[in-house]
Structures are given as structure tokens and as C-alpha cells.
Amino acid sequence: MTPAIETAGLTLRYGNFTAVNDVSLRVATGARHALIGPNGAGKTSLVHTLTGNVPATSGTIRLGGEEVTTLPQAARVRRGLTRTFQINQLFRGLTVLENVSLAILERERKTRNFWRSAAADRAVAEEAREHLAFVNLDAYAARPVHALPYGLQRLVELAIALGTKPRVLVLDEPAAGVPAAQSEAIFERIHALPRDLTLLFVEHDMGLVFRFAERITVLVQGAIMTEGTPAEIQADERVREVYLGRRGHHAAA
């Protein structure tokens, strides 16, 4: 089966510094695939390169078999590759419903008439409310985003991502900055996503990783060190060494 997303020799350099080093990664369709590594291992740099925030120095990226290496981020989103960020990218002055509606309007290329379309397009509003209901935020639709606790803002970001109709969803630390109880709620919603949606996520909480991931790739100094099932990764002495800091404190940013 064609992988949902695949890289070959993917490399990102900033001058003499290599942030992503010859990464060849295959993420199966419908996978729940975690990307882990010590601080500064290059995880977010890899996400930036995969999703088009930063152009690759060399190597290739394929989405469902189609090469997208040189496409800008917006073009990748239109082909079904969507991401979230470590720090949310919400329009804090807009309501929760408006934030999700804007993603749908962007998908439909109607954003030039955002204010008129958001108010008049019943289908957009109905779809936005469906996504909010999925993340248990339908009661917050009319509230401005800035009035929500940070954990709920992370759920708004997930609803926005769903509004783009992704085939592959890349989550960069979706539970970053929220208390443990809210992290559980966020990952419970992520776990409930349909199985035809492929998930690649970065996460530091190993408890969440081992509970929700089905396959794990370990990144160190911008390169893949190992990959396997959660059981295989837990049993790997090299992974333990990295997380104990005997090697990880010198990892690339």
C-alpha cells in the first residue's frame, strides 16, 4: 500500500548546521505514528519541512505517492496535509465558531468575503459546529478564543485542522502547555479521530506516546536512530540512554 506520507533522504541545513539529517520516513495510511526524541533532536524542524513551513535543502517528500517537496504549505494543505503547532496559531479576537469557519472558507477559497460568507453560508456554519461538537466545544461556539482556557484553545486548533479535511494530520506537541487532565482530554479526542485519517504526532509525554501510538520513530541529532512498536521502543537500551541524557544533551536544535 502507498504510504500516506513518505520521505527519502530529507535534509534541512541552516548554513553549516544540519537540523534534519538524511531522514527516510514512511508513515502508513491510517497510522498513529509518534515522533519522539530529546530536546533539540530536530523533531519540529522535520515537521516544518514535511508540511512546507521551511523548504528542504535536499531529499523528497511524497504525499499519497505524489511528490510535494517543492510545494508551498497552502498547496500541501489543499492536498490533505495539515498541521498544528507547539504554540497555537489562533485568531484570538474572533469567536471559536469564526476560527473554525475561517478554515473551512479557506479550504473552499471563499476567504475574500469572509465576514459575509461566514454569516450567510449555512453549510459552513453547520460543518464548523460539527467539528466543534467532535471536540466537545459546541457550547463555546460564540465565545472569543481569548476567553477560553489554554487547554480548550488546543481543542479549537484541532477543530480548525479538521475543517481543512486532512488526509494526514501532523500534530506538533498537541498537549504542550496544558495540565495533565486536559492533556488526557485532548488525546482522547485525537484517539477518536476516524481511522482513515493518518496521524503523525510529536509528543514529550512518554505515557501518552506509549498509550496512543502504534508505531514510534526516535529522532536524535536530526537523524532517525530507530523505529518500532511501542514495546520495541520501550525495550531499546539506546532509547533509554538518550532519554537519560547521556547522549541527548548534545543533540541538534
Secondary structure in CASP SS format (residue, H / E / C, confidence):
PFRMAT SS
TARGET T0000
AUTHOR 0000-0000-0000
METHOD secondary structure of the structure
MODEL  1
M C 1.00
T C 1.00
P C 1.00
A C 1.00
I E 1.00
E E 1.00
T E 1.00
A E 1.00
G E 1.00
L E 1.00
T E 1.00
L E 1.00
R E 1.00
Y E 1.00
G C 1.00
N C 1.00
F E 1.00
T E 1.00
A E 1.00
V E 1.00
N E 1.00
D E 1.00
V E 1.00
S C 1.00
L C 1.00
R E 1.00
V E 1.00
A C 1.00
T C 1.00
G C 1.00
A C 1.00
R E 1.00
H E 1.00
A E 1.00
L E 1.00
I E 1.00
G C 1.00
P C 1.00
N C 1.00
G C 1.00
A C 1.00
G C 1.00
K H 1.00
T H 1.00
S H 1.00
L H 1.00
V H 1.00
H H 1.00
T H 1.00
L H 1.00
T H 1.00
G C 1.00
N C 1.00
V C 1.00
P C 1.00
A C 1.00
T C 1.00
S E 1.00
G E 1.00
T E 1.00
I E 1.00
R E 1.00
L E 1.00
G C 1.00
G C 1.00
E E 1.00
E E 1.00
V C 1.00
T C 1.00
T C 1.00
L C 1.00
P C 1.00
Q H 1.00
A H 1.00
A H 1.00
R H 1.00
V H 1.00
R H 1.00
R C 1.00
G C 1.00
L E 1.00
T E 1.00
R E 1.00
T E 1.00
F C 1.00
Q C 1.00
I C 1.00
N C 1.00
Q C 1.00
L C 1.00
F C 1.00
R C 1.00
G C 1.00
L C 1.00
T E 1.00
V H 1.00
L H 1.00
E H 1.00
N H 1.00
V H 1.00
S H 1.00
L H 1.00
A H 1.00
I H 1.00
L H 1.00
E H 1.00
R H 1.00
E C 1.00
R C 1.00
K C 1.00
T H 1.00
R H 1.00
N H 1.00
F H 1.00
W H 1.00
R H 1.00
S H 1.00
A H 1.00
A H 1.00
A H 1.00
D C 1.00
R H 1.00
A H 1.00
V H 1.00
A H 1.00
E H 1.00
E H 1.00
A H 1.00
R H 1.00
E H 1.00
H H 1.00
L H 1.00
A H 1.00
F H 1.00
V C 1.00
N C 1.00
L C 1.00
D H 1.00
A H 1.00
Y H 1.00
A C 1.00
A C 1.00
R C 1.00
P E 1.00
V H 1.00
H H 1.00
A H 1.00
L C 1.00
P C 1.00
Y H 1.00
G H 1.00
L H 1.00
Q H 1.00
R H 1.00
L H 1.00
V H 1.00
E H 1.00
L H 1.00
A H 1.00
I H 1.00
A H 1.00
L H 1.00
G H 1.00
T C 1.00
K C 1.00
P C 1.00
R C 1.00
V E 1.00
L E 1.00
V E 1.00
L E 1.00
D E 1.00
E C 1.00
P C 1.00
A C 1.00
A C 1.00
G C 1.00
V C 1.00
P C 1.00
A H 1.00
A H 1.00
Q H 1.00
S H 1.00
E H 1.00
A H 1.00
I H 1.00
F H 1.00
E H 1.00
R H 1.00
I H 1.00
H H 1.00
A C 1.00
L C 1.00
P C 1.00
R C 1.00
D C 1.00
L C 1.00
T E 1.00
L E 1.00
L E 1.00
F E 1.00
V E 1.00
E C 1.00
H C 1.00
D C 1.00
M H 1.00
G H 1.00
L H 1.00
V H 1.00
F H 1.00
R H 1.00
F H 1.00
A C 1.00
E C 1.00
R E 1.00
I E 1.00
T E 1.00
V E 1.00
L E 1.00
V E 1.00
Q C 1.00
G C 1.00
A E 1.00
I E 1.00
M E 1.00
T E 1.00
E E 1.00
G E 1.00
T C 1.00
P H 1.00
A H 1.00
E H 1.00
I H 1.00
Q H 1.00
A C 1.00
D C 1.00
E H 1.00
R H 1.00
V H 1.00
R H 1.00
E H 1.00
V H 1.00
Y H 1.00
L H 1.00
G C 1.00
R C 1.00
R C 1.00
G H 1.00
H H 1.00
H H 1.00
A C 1.00
A C 1.00
A C 1.00
END
